[in-house]
Amino acid sequence: MNEQIRISPIRLIGAEGEQLGLVPTTQALEKAREAGLDLVEVAANERPPVCKIMDYGKFRYQQSKKVARQTQQKRKEIRVSPVTGQHDLDVKINQARRFLEHHDKVFVAVRFRGRQMQHIEEGQRIMREIVEKLADLSKVEKPPGMEGKQMTALFAPK
């Protein structure tokens, strides 16, 4: 930023995003000062390095807001049982797809009650179907497993 840029010449991008071409670093600093803005190195690994005239404080604020938006992730839960019908299961899977598209994690629980505990393979079949249908949008963060009287899995968006 500003005087910390040592390499000359640099490829300069103006405050409005227009290409100003190759310019000596001192001339680029003068243009930035005239505009009342900072000269910021945006691509240091390029030869010559790319610098842009911008308000550095505003740029850092926008970057922090972007990072905060990306880390805002909710955990949604979907509950089914081993006797849930195929259509109802499809509806739940579509709901999970919508949650994943909104970048939320999805916790799926197959609940067993009473004698349903004798037929855990039915719950495993349902969980396999859910994993297959959500494979294109998500990665399995916690694979399906039994926790007491329910089989659970956690999906995170790709």
N, C-alpha and C positions, 0 to 999 in steps of 0.2 A: 504494500500500500504506500502511496506517495513516495517519499524519499528512500524507502526500503527497496525499491526496484532499481537494481544495479545494471542490468543488461540493456544495451542500446544497439540497434533500434528495436522498437516494439511494434506489434500490429495493434492499432488503436481503434476502438469502437467508441463512438460518441455517446452523449447522454441520451439521445433519442433512439439509439440502436443502429445508427448509420455507420458504415465502414469508412474510416478515415485513412486507411492504408498504413504503410510503414513510416514511422516518424521517430526521430530521436527522443529519448526519454525526457530530456530537459524541455523540449517543445511540448510534449504531451502533458507534463506537469504544469506548464504555463497555461495551456488550454483548460485544464481542470480547475486551476485557481481562478481564471477569468469567469468560469461558470459557477464558481463558489461550491464546487464539488470535489470529490476525492478521485485519485487515479488508483484503481484496484486491479490487481493481477488475477484474471479469471481462468487462465490456462497456462500454468507455469511450465508444464512439461513440453509444450510446443516450441518449435524453433522457427521464427522468433516468438517469444512469449506474447500472449494476447492479453491486453489490458483494456479496461473499460472505465469511462468517466461516469461516476455514479455517487449517490449519497450513501456512504458506507454504513452509517448508523441505521438508515432505513433498510438497507440490504440485510444487515444482521438481524434486525427485528423480523423481517419477512421470513428469513430462514428459520428462526426459532419458532415462529408460528406454524410453518410448514411441518417441522419435526413434531411439534405438539399435536397437530392434526393427525399425523400418521400414527402416533402412539396411542391415540384415543381408541381403545378397542374394548368392546363389551363382550360379555360371555352370555350367549343365549342358550336356553335349555329346551330340548325336545324330548317328550316322554311318550313311549309306546309300550304296548304289552305284547306277549307272545300270541295273543288271539286277535290282534289288530288286523282288520281287513286290508286287502291289497289297495283299494282305492284310498282308504284313510292313510295308509302308509305312503302312497304316492304324494298325497297332499302334504304330509309332514316333511317328506324329502324336498318338495318344491319350496316349502317354507325355509328349510335349512339352506337351500341354494341361495335364496334371497338374502338371508343373514350373511352368508359367506361373500356374496357380491358387495355387501355393504361393509366388508372387512371386519366382521364380528366373528369371534370364535363360537363354535357350536358344540354343546355338550349333549350327547345323545344317551338316554337311559332307557333300557328295556326293563320294565318292572315285572317281577314275578310275584304272584299271590297264591297262597294255599298250595293246591296240588299242581300248579303250573311249575313248581320247582322240580317236579319229576321229568319235565320235558324241556330241559335247558337247550337242547339242540334246536328247538323252534326259535328261541331267542337268538341263537347263534346264526341261524338262517336269515333272520330279519336284519341282524347287525351286518352280515356279509353283504346283503343287498344294499344297505345304506352306504357302506364303504365303497362298493362298486359304483353306485350312482353319483357319489360326491367326489370320486377320484379326480375328475378333470378340474375341479375348482379348488380342491383343498388337499392338505397333507394331514395325515393322521398324527396328531401330537401325542396322544395317549391311546395305544391300541386297545381294542375291546377286551374287557376282563370283568370277572365277577367281583362285586363289592357287596357282601351281604346278600340281600334278596334282589339285587339289580345288577344288570350287565351294563357297563358304561364305556364310552369312548369319547375322546375330545378331538375335534377337527379345527384346524387353523387355516385361514385363507392362504393361497399360494402367493 
